Amino acid sequence: MWVVIHMIKGEEAAQRVCDRLKAEGILSRMRPVYKATPPQENYFEIQVLQSELQEAREILMELGL
């Protein structure tokens, strides 16, 4: 099951977080919050598998998020 671990503004910022999680071996995905908002103005949910939640939280803490 996927759970939201963080919300962040901008597609590029969300992609950087997902890339860092992927580099650490965590499966993640991002989903836009609003449908009619441009990617640079939109907020994105960062989602990870529930089984990897604790490890993903630790990585986000290292990133200062």
mmCIF file of the N, C-alpha and C atoms, coordinates in Angstrom:
data_MODEL
# 
_entry.id   MODEL 
# 
loop_
_atom_site.group_PDB 
_atom_site.id 
_atom_site.type_symbol 
_atom_site.label_atom_id 
_atom_site.label_alt_id 
_atom_site.label_comp_id 
_atom_site.label_asym_id 
_atom_site.label_entity_id 
_atom_site.label_seq_id 
_atom_site.pdbx_PDB_ins_code 
_atom_site.Cartn_x 
_atom_site.Cartn_y 
_atom_site.Cartn_z 
_atom_site.occupancy 
_atom_site.B_iso_or_equiv 
_atom_site.pdbx_formal_charge 
_atom_site.auth_seq_id 
_atom_site.auth_comp_id 
_atom_site.auth_asym_id 
_atom_site.auth_atom_id 
_atom_site.pdbx_PDB_model_num 
ATOM 1   N N  . MET A 1 1  ? 0.841  -1.171 0.000   1.00 0.00 ? 1  MET A N  1 
ATOM 2   C CA . MET A 1 1  ? 0.000  0.000  0.000   1.00 0.00 ? 1  MET A CA 1 
ATOM 3   C C  . MET A 1 1  ? 0.894  1.245  0.000   1.00 0.00 ? 1  MET A C  1 
ATOM 4   N N  . TRP A 1 2  ? 0.519  2.238  -0.794  1.00 0.00 ? 2  TRP A N  1 
ATOM 5   C CA . TRP A 1 2  ? 1.264  3.490  -0.888  1.00 0.00 ? 2  TRP A CA 1 
ATOM 6   C C  . TRP A 1 2  ? 0.782  4.460  0.180   1.00 0.00 ? 2  TRP A C  1 
ATOM 7   N N  . VAL A 1 3  ? 1.721  5.173  0.792   1.00 0.00 ? 3  VAL A N  1 
ATOM 8   C CA . VAL A 1 3  ? 1.388  6.189  1.790   1.00 0.00 ? 3  VAL A CA 1 
ATOM 9   C C  . VAL A 1 3  ? 2.128  7.474  1.450   1.00 0.00 ? 3  VAL A C  1 
ATOM 10  N N  . VAL A 1 4  ? 1.501  8.598  1.755   1.00 0.00 ? 4  VAL A N  1 
ATOM 11  C CA . VAL A 1 4  ? 2.115  9.909  1.518   1.00 0.00 ? 4  VAL A CA 1 
ATOM 12  C C  . VAL A 1 4  ? 3.109  10.182 2.643   1.00 0.00 ? 4  VAL A C  1 
ATOM 13  N N  . ILE A 1 5  ? 4.330  10.485 2.247   1.00 0.00 ? 5  ILE A N  1 
ATOM 14  C CA . ILE A 1 5  ? 5.363  10.757 3.238   1.00 0.00 ? 5  ILE A CA 1 
ATOM 15  C C  . ILE A 1 5  ? 5.716  12.240 3.294   1.00 0.00 ? 5  ILE A C  1 
ATOM 16  N N  . HIS A 1 6  ? 5.442  12.958 2.202   1.00 0.00 ? 6  HIS A N  1 
ATOM 17  C CA . HIS A 1 6  ? 5.813  14.381 2.155   1.00 0.00 ? 6  HIS A CA 1 
ATOM 18  C C  . HIS A 1 6  ? 5.034  15.058 1.032   1.00 0.00 ? 6  HIS A C  1 
ATOM 19  N N  . MET A 1 7  ? 4.821  16.362 1.177   1.00 0.00 ? 7  MET A N  1 
ATOM 20  C CA . MET A 1 7  ? 4.241  17.180 0.108   1.00 0.00 ? 7  MET A CA 1 
ATOM 21  C C  . MET A 1 7  ? 5.220  18.310 -0.166  1.00 0.00 ? 7  MET A C  1 
ATOM 22  N N  . ILE A 1 8  ? 5.417  18.612 -1.445  1.00 0.00 ? 8  ILE A N  1 
ATOM 23  C CA . ILE A 1 8  ? 6.402  19.610 -1.820  1.00 0.00 ? 8  ILE A CA 1 
ATOM 24  C C  . ILE A 1 8  ? 5.906  20.378 -3.041  1.00 0.00 ? 8  ILE A C  1 
ATOM 25  N N  . LYS A 1 9  ? 6.275  21.654 -3.121  1.00 0.00 ? 9  LYS A N  1 
ATOM 26  C CA . LYS A 1 9  ? 5.841  22.495 -4.238  1.00 0.00 ? 9  LYS A CA 1 
ATOM 27  C C  . LYS A 1 9  ? 6.827  22.386 -5.386  1.00 0.00 ? 9  LYS A C  1 
ATOM 28  N N  . GLY A 1 10 ? 6.297  22.187 -6.587  1.00 0.00 ? 10 GLY A N  1 
ATOM 29  C CA . GLY A 1 10 ? 7.097  22.160 -7.806  1.00 0.00 ? 10 GLY A CA 1 
ATOM 30  C C  . GLY A 1 10 ? 7.491  20.753 -8.228  1.00 0.00 ? 10 GLY A C  1 
ATOM 31  N N  . GLU A 1 11 ? 7.331  20.502 -9.513  1.00 0.00 ? 11 GLU A N  1 
ATOM 32  C CA . GLU A 1 11 ? 7.629  19.173 -10.053 1.00 0.00 ? 11 GLU A CA 1 
ATOM 33  C C  . GLU A 1 11 ? 9.119  18.846 -9.952  1.00 0.00 ? 11 GLU A C  1 
ATOM 34  N N  . GLU A 1 12 ? 9.981  19.824 -10.207 1.00 0.00 ? 12 GLU A N  1 
ATOM 35  C CA . GLU A 1 12 ? 11.424 19.574 -10.154 1.00 0.00 ? 12 GLU A CA 1 
ATOM 36  C C  . GLU A 1 12 ? 11.870 19.206 -8.743  1.00 0.00 ? 12 GLU A C  1 
ATOM 37  N N  . ALA A 1 13 ? 11.372 19.909 -7.753  1.00 0.00 ? 13 ALA A N  1 
ATOM 38  C CA . ALA A 1 13 ? 11.729 19.606 -6.366  1.00 0.00 ? 13 ALA A CA 1 
ATOM 39  C C  . ALA A 1 13 ? 11.232 18.215 -5.979  1.00 0.00 ? 13 ALA A C  1 
ATOM 40  N N  . ALA A 1 14 ? 10.019 17.881 -6.395  1.00 0.00 ? 14 ALA A N  1 
ATOM 41  C CA . ALA A 1 14 ? 9.461  16.559 -6.097  1.00 0.00 ? 14 ALA A CA 1 
ATOM 42  C C  . ALA A 1 14 ? 10.290 15.469 -6.764  1.00 0.00 ? 14 ALA A C  1 
ATOM 43  N N  . GLN A 1 15 ? 10.730 15.719 -7.987  1.00 0.00 ? 15 GLN A N  1 
ATOM 44  C CA . GLN A 1 15 ? 11.530 14.731 -8.706  1.00 0.00 ? 15 GLN A CA 1 
ATOM 45  C C  . GLN A 1 15 ? 12.884 14.522 -8.031  1.00 0.00 ? 15 GLN A C  1 
ATOM 46  N N  . ARG A 1 16 ? 13.473 15.598 -7.507  1.00 0.00 ? 16 ARG A N  1 
ATOM 47  C CA . ARG A 1 16 ? 14.757 15.468 -6.794  1.00 0.00 ? 16 ARG A CA 1 
ATOM 48  C C  . ARG A 1 16 ? 14.607 14.574 -5.554  1.00 0.00 ? 16 ARG A C  1 
ATOM 49  N N  . VAL A 1 17 ? 13.508 14.755 -4.825  1.00 0.00 ? 17 VAL A N  1 
ATOM 50  C CA . VAL A 1 17 ? 13.269 13.922 -3.635  1.00 0.00 ? 17 VAL A CA 1 
ATOM 51  C C  . VAL A 1 17 ? 13.084 12.460 -4.047  1.00 0.00 ? 17 VAL A C  1 
ATOM 52  N N  . CYS A 1 18 ? 12.296 12.222 -5.075  1.00 0.00 ? 18 CYS A N  1 
ATOM 53  C CA . CYS A 1 18 ? 12.079 10.849 -5.548  1.00 0.00 ? 18 CYS A CA 1 
ATOM 54  C C  . CYS A 1 18 ? 13.386 10.220 -6.035  1.00 0.00 ? 18 CYS A C  1 
ATOM 55  N N  . ASP A 1 19 ? 14.204 11.010 -6.715  1.00 0.00 ? 19 ASP A N  1 
ATOM 56  C CA . ASP A 1 19 ? 15.489 10.502 -7.193  1.00 0.00 ? 19 ASP A CA 1 
ATOM 57  C C  . ASP A 1 19 ? 16.395 10.104 -6.035  1.00 0.00 ? 19 ASP A C  1 
ATOM 58  N N  . ARG A 1 20 ? 16.399 10.911 -4.972  1.00 0.00 ? 20 ARG A N  1 
ATOM 59  C CA . ARG A 1 20 ? 17.221 10.594 -3.802  1.00 0.00 ? 20 ARG A CA 1 
ATOM 60  C C  . ARG A 1 20 ? 16.732 9.318  -3.127  1.00 0.00 ? 20 ARG A C  1 
ATOM 61  N N  . LEU A 1 21 ? 15.417 9.175  -2.998  1.00 0.00 ? 21 LEU A N  1 
ATOM 62  C CA . LEU A 1 21 ? 14.863 7.955  -2.416  1.00 0.00 ? 21 LEU A CA 1 
ATOM 63  C C  . LEU A 1 21 ? 15.227 6.742  -3.272  1.00 0.00 ? 21 LEU A C  1 
ATOM 64  N N  . LYS A 1 22 ? 15.134 6.897  -4.584  1.00 0.00 ? 22 LYS A N  1 
ATOM 65  C CA . LYS A 1 22 ? 15.473 5.801  -5.498  1.00 0.00 ? 22 LYS A CA 1 
ATOM 66  C C  . LYS A 1 22 ? 16.942 5.421  -5.348  1.00 0.00 ? 22 LYS A C  1 
ATOM 67  N N  . ALA A 1 23 ? 17.821 6.421  -5.216  1.00 0.00 ? 23 ALA A N  1 
ATOM 68  C CA . ALA A 1 23 ? 19.253 6.161  -5.041  1.00 0.00 ? 23 ALA A CA 1 
ATOM 69  C C  . ALA A 1 23 ? 19.521 5.358  -3.768  1.00 0.00 ? 23 ALA A C  1 
ATOM 70  N N  . GLU A 1 24 ? 18.659 5.511  -2.782  1.00 0.00 ? 24 GLU A N  1 
ATOM 71  C CA . GLU A 1 24 ? 18.793 4.778  -1.521  1.00 0.00 ? 24 GLU A CA 1 
ATOM 72  C C  . GLU A 1 24 ? 18.057 3.433  -1.554  1.00 0.00 ? 24 GLU A C  1 
ATOM 73  N N  . GLY A 1 25 ? 17.467 3.105  -2.705  1.00 0.00 ? 25 GLY A N  1 
ATOM 74  C CA . GLY A 1 25 ? 16.785 1.824  -2.852  1.00 0.00 ? 25 GLY A CA 1 
ATOM 75  C C  . GLY A 1 25 ? 15.338 1.806  -2.410  1.00 0.00 ? 25 GLY A C  1 
ATOM 76  N N  . ILE A 1 26 ? 14.728 2.989  -2.286  1.00 0.00 ? 26 ILE A N  1 
ATOM 77  C CA . ILE A 1 26 ? 13.329 3.101  -1.855  1.00 0.00 ? 26 ILE A CA 1 
ATOM 78  C C  . ILE A 1 26 ? 12.452 3.356  -3.087  1.00 0.00 ? 26 ILE A C  1 
ATOM 79  N N  . LEU A 1 27 ? 11.446 2.548  -3.268  1.00 0.00 ? 27 LEU A N  1 
ATOM 80  C CA . LEU A 1 27 ? 10.491 2.744  -4.350  1.00 0.00 ? 27 LEU A CA 1 
ATOM 81  C C  . LEU A 1 27 ? 9.575  3.910  -3.980  1.00 0.00 ? 27 LEU A C  1 
ATOM 82  N N  . SER A 1 28 ? 9.467  4.885  -4.860  1.00 0.00 ? 28 SER A N  1 
ATOM 83  C CA . SER A 1 28 ? 8.626  6.053  -4.566  1.00 0.00 ? 28 SER A CA 1 
ATOM 84  C C  . SER A 1 28 ? 7.924  6.513  -5.831  1.00 0.00 ? 28 SER A C  1 
ATOM 85  N N  . ARG A 1 29 ? 6.915  7.339  -5.631  1.00 0.00 ? 29 ARG A N  1 
ATOM 86  C CA . ARG A 1 29 ? 6.226  7.968  -6.761  1.00 0.00 ? 29 ARG A CA 1 
ATOM 87  C C  . ARG A 1 29 ? 5.719  9.323  -6.305  1.00 0.00 ? 29 ARG A C  1 
ATOM 88  N N  . MET A 1 30 ? 5.426  10.169 -7.283  1.00 0.00 ? 30 MET A N  1 
ATOM 89  C CA . MET A 1 30 ? 4.893  11.496 -6.964  1.00 0.00 ? 30 MET A CA 1 
ATOM 90  C C  . MET A 1 30 ? 3.596  11.688 -7.724  1.00 0.00 ? 30 MET A C  1 
ATOM 91  N N  . ARG A 1 31 ? 2.676  12.387 -7.089  1.00 0.00 ? 31 ARG A N  1 
ATOM 92  C CA . ARG A 1 31 ? 1.374  12.650 -7.691  1.00 0.00 ? 31 ARG A CA 1 
ATOM 93  C C  . ARG A 1 31 ? 1.018  14.112 -7.485  1.00 0.00 ? 31 ARG A C  1 
ATOM 94  N N  . PRO A 1 32 ? 0.555  14.777 -8.553  1.00 0.00 ? 32 PRO A N  1 
ATOM 95  C CA . PRO A 1 32 ? 0.140  16.173 -8.396  1.00 0.00 ? 32 PRO A CA 1 
ATOM 96  C C  . PRO A 1 32 ? -1.131 16.264 -7.552  1.00 0.00 ? 32 PRO A C  1 
ATOM 97  N N  . VAL A 1 33 ? -1.226 17.333 -6.773  1.00 0.00 ? 33 VAL A N  1 
ATOM 98  C CA . VAL A 1 33 ? -2.393 17.542 -5.920  1.00 0.00 ? 33 VAL A CA 1 
ATOM 99  C C  . VAL A 1 33 ? -3.542 18.132 -6.736  1.00 0.00 ? 33 VAL A C  1 
ATOM 100 N N  . TYR A 1 34 ? -3.222 19.117 -7.586  1.00 0.00 ? 34 TYR A N  1 
ATOM 101 C CA . TYR A 1 34 ? -4.239 19.796 -8.387  1.00 0.00 ? 34 TYR A CA 1 
ATOM 102 C C  . TYR A 1 34 ? -4.079 19.429 -9.853  1.00 0.00 ? 34 TYR A C  1 
ATOM 103 N N  . LYS A 1 35 ? -5.193 19.303 -10.553 1.00 0.00 ? 35 LYS A N  1 
ATOM 104 C CA . LYS A 1 35 ? -5.147 18.898 -11.954 1.00 0.00 ? 35 LYS A CA 1 
ATOM 105 C C  . LYS A 1 35 ? -4.960 20.066 -12.918 1.00 0.00 ? 35 LYS A C  1 
ATOM 106 N N  . ALA A 1 36 ? -5.467 21.248 -12.592 1.00 0.00 ? 36 ALA A N  1 
ATOM 107 C CA . ALA A 1 36 ? -5.453 22.378 -13.523 1.00 0.00 ? 36 ALA A CA 1 
ATOM 108 C C  . ALA A 1 36 ? -4.376 23.410 -13.188 1.00 0.00 ? 36 ALA A C  1 
ATOM 109 N N  . THR A 1 37 ? -3.344 22.986 -12.463 1.00 0.00 ? 37 THR A N  1 
ATOM 110 C CA . THR A 1 37 ? -2.284 23.897 -12.045 1.00 0.00 ? 37 THR A CA 1 
ATOM 111 C C  . THR A 1 37 ? -0.994 23.514 -12.763 1.00 0.00 ? 37 THR A C  1 
ATOM 112 N N  . PRO A 1 38 ? -0.245 24.492 -13.273 1.00 0.00 ? 38 PRO A N  1 
ATOM 113 C CA . PRO A 1 38 ? 1.021  24.170 -13.948 1.00 0.00 ? 38 PRO A CA 1 
ATOM 114 C C  . PRO A 1 38 ? 1.978  23.441 -12.997 1.00 0.00 ? 38 PRO A C  1 
ATOM 115 N N  . PRO A 1 39 ? 2.816  22.553 -13.527 1.00 0.00 ? 39 PRO A N  1 
ATOM 116 C CA . PRO A 1 39 ? 3.710  21.747 -12.684 1.00 0.00 ? 39 PRO A CA 1 
ATOM 117 C C  . PRO A 1 39 ? 4.602  22.562 -11.752 1.00 0.00 ? 39 PRO A C  1 
ATOM 118 N N  . GLN A 1 40 ? 5.090  23.703 -12.197 1.00 0.00 ? 40 GLN A N  1 
ATOM 119 C CA . GLN A 1 40 ? 5.984  24.496 -11.349 1.00 0.00 ? 40 GLN A CA 1 
ATOM 120 C C  . GLN A 1 40 ? 5.242  25.165 -10.195 1.00 0.00 ? 40 GLN A C  1 
ATOM 121 N N  . GLU A 1 41 ? 3.921  25.323 -10.317 1.00 0.00 ? 41 GLU A N  1 
ATOM 122 C CA . GLU A 1 41 ? 3.101  25.946 -9.270  1.00 0.00 ? 41 GLU A CA 1 
ATOM 123 C C  . GLU A 1 41 ? 2.358  24.917 -8.415  1.00 0.00 ? 41 GLU A C  1 
ATOM 124 N N  . ASN A 1 42 ? 2.311  23.696 -8.870  1.00 0.00 ? 42 ASN A N  1 
ATOM 125 C CA . ASN A 1 42 ? 1.527  22.653 -8.219  1.00 0.00 ? 42 ASN A CA 1 
ATOM 126 C C  . ASN A 1 42 ? 2.268  22.072 -7.013  1.00 0.00 ? 42 ASN A C  1 
ATOM 127 N N  . TYR A 1 43 ? 1.523  21.442 -6.150  1.00 0.00 ? 43 TYR A N  1 
ATOM 128 C CA . TYR A 1 43 ? 2.096  20.678 -5.044  1.00 0.00 ? 43 TYR A CA 1 
ATOM 129 C C  . TYR A 1 43 ? 2.038  19.207 -5.417  1.00 0.00 ? 43 TYR A C  1 
ATOM 130 N N  . PHE A 1 44 ? 3.019  18.457 -4.949  1.00 0.00 ? 44 PHE A N  1 
ATOM 131 C CA . PHE A 1 44 ? 3.106  17.042 -5.265  1.00 0.00 ? 44 PHE A CA 1 
ATOM 132 C C  . PHE A 1 44 ? 3.201  16.227 -3.986  1.00 0.00 ? 44 PHE A C  1 
ATOM 133 N N  . GLU A 1 45 ? 2.483  15.112 -3.971  1.00 0.00 ? 45 GLU A N  1 
ATOM 134 C CA . GLU A 1 45 ? 2.603  14.146 -2.890  1.00 0.00 ? 45 GLU A CA 1 
ATOM 135 C C  . GLU A 1 45 ? 3.754  13.209 -3.228  1.00 0.00 ? 45 GLU A C  1 
ATOM 136 N N  . ILE A 1 46 ? 4.642  12.994 -2.282  1.00 0.00 ? 46 ILE A N  1 
ATOM 137 C CA . ILE A 1 46 ? 5.671  11.976 -2.422  1.00 0.00 ? 46 ILE A CA 1 
ATOM 138 C C  . ILE A 1 46 ? 5.157  10.756 -1.681  1.00 0.00 ? 46 ILE A C  1 
ATOM 139 N N  . GLN A 1 47 ? 5.055  9.650  -2.390  1.00 0.00 ? 47 GLN A N  1 
ATOM 140 C CA . GLN A 1 47 ? 4.497  8.432  -1.805  1.00 0.00 ? 47 GLN A CA 1 
ATOM 141 C C  . GLN A 1 47 ? 5.539  7.322  -1.821  1.00 0.00 ? 47 GLN A C  1 
ATOM 142 N N  . VAL A 1 48 ? 5.531  6.509  -0.770  1.00 0.00 ? 48 VAL A N  1 
ATOM 143 C CA . VAL A 1 48 ? 6.387  5.336  -0.676  1.00 0.00 ? 48 VAL A CA 1 
ATOM 144 C C  . VAL A 1 48 ? 5.533  4.157  -0.216  1.00 0.00 ? 48 VAL A C  1 
ATOM 145 N N  . LEU A 1 49 ? 6.080  2.972  -0.367  1.00 0.00 ? 49 LEU A N  1 
ATOM 146 C CA . LEU A 1 49 ? 5.383  1.795  0.134   1.00 0.00 ? 49 LEU A CA 1 
ATOM 147 C C  . LEU A 1 49 ? 5.401  1.807  1.659   1.00 0.00 ? 49 LEU A C  1 
ATOM 148 N N  . GLN A 1 50 ? 4.333  1.366  2.246   1.00 0.00 ? 50 GLN A N  1 
ATOM 149 C CA . GLN A 1 50 ? 4.210  1.371  3.699   1.00 0.00 ? 50 GLN A CA 1 
ATOM 150 C C  . GLN A 1 50 ? 5.341  0.577  4.353   1.00 0.00 ? 50 GLN A C  1 
ATOM 151 N N  . SER A 1 51 ? 5.784  -0.487 3.697   1.00 0.00 ? 51 SER A N  1 
ATOM 152 C CA . SER A 1 51 ? 6.852  -1.317 4.259   1.00 0.00 ? 51 SER A CA 1 
ATOM 153 C C  . SER A 1 51 ? 8.197  -0.587 4.300   1.00 0.00 ? 51 SER A C  1 
ATOM 154 N N  . GLU A 1 52 ? 8.354  0.489  3.522   1.00 0.00 ? 52 GLU A N  1 
ATOM 155 C CA . GLU A 1 52 ? 9.600  1.253  3.480   1.00 0.00 ? 52 GLU A CA 1 
ATOM 156 C C  . GLU A 1 52 ? 9.474  2.630  4.130   1.00 0.00 ? 52 GLU A C  1 
ATOM 157 N N  . LEU A 1 53 ? 8.378  2.847  4.821   1.00 0.00 ? 53 LEU A N  1 
ATOM 158 C CA . LEU A 1 53 ? 8.069  4.160  5.382   1.00 0.00 ? 53 LEU A CA 1 
ATOM 159 C C  . LEU A 1 53 ? 9.133  4.667  6.354   1.00 0.00 ? 53 LEU A C  1 
ATOM 160 N N  . GLN A 1 54 ? 9.531  3.858  7.304   1.00 0.00 ? 54 GLN A N  1 
ATOM 161 C CA . GLN A 1 54 ? 10.480 4.304  8.327   1.00 0.00 ? 54 GLN A CA 1 
ATOM 162 C C  . GLN A 1 54 ? 11.826 4.686  7.704   1.00 0.00 ? 54 GLN A C  1 
ATOM 163 N N  . GLU A 1 55 ? 12.322 3.865  6.811   1.00 0.00 ? 55 GLU A N  1 
ATOM 164 C CA . GLU A 1 55 ? 13.604 4.165  6.156   1.00 0.00 ? 55 GLU A CA 1 
ATOM 165 C C  . GLU A 1 55 ? 13.496 5.437  5.319   1.00 0.00 ? 55 GLU A C  1 
ATOM 166 N N  . ALA A 1 56 ? 12.380 5.612  4.629   1.00 0.00 ? 56 ALA A N  1 
ATOM 167 C CA . ALA A 1 56 ? 12.177 6.813  3.814   1.00 0.00 ? 56 ALA A CA 1 
ATOM 168 C C  . ALA A 1 56 ? 12.116 8.063  4.690   1.00 0.00 ? 56 ALA A C  1 
ATOM 169 N N  . ARG A 1 57 ? 11.490 7.981  5.855   1.00 0.00 ? 57 ARG A N  1 
ATOM 170 C CA . ARG A 1 57 ? 11.432 9.123  6.780   1.00 0.00 ? 57 ARG A CA 1 
ATOM 171 C C  . ARG A 1 57 ? 12.829 9.532  7.227   1.00 0.00 ? 57 ARG A C  1 
ATOM 172 N N  . GLU A 1 58 ? 13.668 8.554  7.504   1.00 0.00 ? 58 GLU A N  1 
ATOM 173 C CA . GLU A 1 58 ? 15.035 8.847  7.920   1.00 0.00 ? 58 GLU A CA 1 
ATOM 174 C C  . GLU A 1 58 ? 15.801 9.570  6.814   1.00 0.00 ? 58 GLU A C  1 
ATOM 175 N N  . ILE A 1 59 ? 15.599 9.155  5.586   1.00 0.00 ? 59 ILE A N  1 
ATOM 176 C CA . ILE A 1 59 ? 16.268 9.806  4.450   1.00 0.00 ? 59 ILE A CA 1 
ATOM 177 C C  . ILE A 1 59 ? 15.778 11.237 4.305   1.00 0.00 ? 59 ILE A C  1 
ATOM 178 N N  . LEU A 1 60 ? 14.477 11.455 4.431   1.00 0.00 ? 60 LEU A N  1 
ATOM 179 C CA . LEU A 1 60 ? 13.942 12.814 4.341   1.00 0.00 ? 60 LEU A CA 1 
ATOM 180 C C  . LEU A 1 60 ? 14.478 13.699 5.465   1.00 0.00 ? 60 LEU A C  1 
ATOM 181 N N  . MET A 1 61 ? 14.662 13.131 6.633   1.00 0.00 ? 61 MET A N  1 
ATOM 182 C CA . MET A 1 61 ? 15.230 13.892 7.748   1.00 0.00 ? 61 MET A CA 1 
ATOM 183 C C  . MET A 1 61 ? 16.670 14.309 7.425   1.00 0.00 ? 61 MET A C  1 
ATOM 184 N N  . GLU A 1 62 ? 17.421 13.425 6.786   1.00 0.00 ? 62 GLU A N  1 
ATOM 185 C CA . GLU A 1 62 ? 18.787 13.754 6.375   1.00 0.00 ? 62 GLU A CA 1 
ATOM 186 C C  . GLU A 1 62 ? 18.793 14.898 5.369   1.00 0.00 ? 62 GLU A C  1 
ATOM 187 N N  . LEU A 1 63 ? 17.754 14.966 4.539   1.00 0.00 ? 63 LEU A N  1 
ATOM 188 C CA . LEU A 1 63 ? 17.645 16.031 3.535   1.00 0.00 ? 63 LEU A CA 1 
ATOM 189 C C  . LEU A 1 63 ? 17.121 17.333 4.141   1.00 0.00 ? 63 LEU A C  1 
ATOM 190 N N  . GLY A 1 64 ? 16.702 17.273 5.390   1.00 0.00 ? 64 GLY A N  1 
ATOM 191 C CA . GLY A 1 64 ? 16.163 18.462 6.057   1.00 0.00 ? 64 GLY A CA 1 
ATOM 192 C C  . GLY A 1 64 ? 14.722 18.747 5.709   1.00 0.00 ? 64 GLY A C  1 
ATOM 193 N N  . LEU A 1 65 ? 13.990 17.721 5.306   1.00 0.00 ? 65 LEU A N  1 
ATOM 194 C CA . LEU A 1 65 ? 12.584 17.888 4.934   1.00 0.00 ? 65 LEU A CA 1 
ATOM 195 C C  . LEU A 1 65 ? 11.676 17.361 6.034   1.00 0.00 ? 65 LEU A C  1 
# 
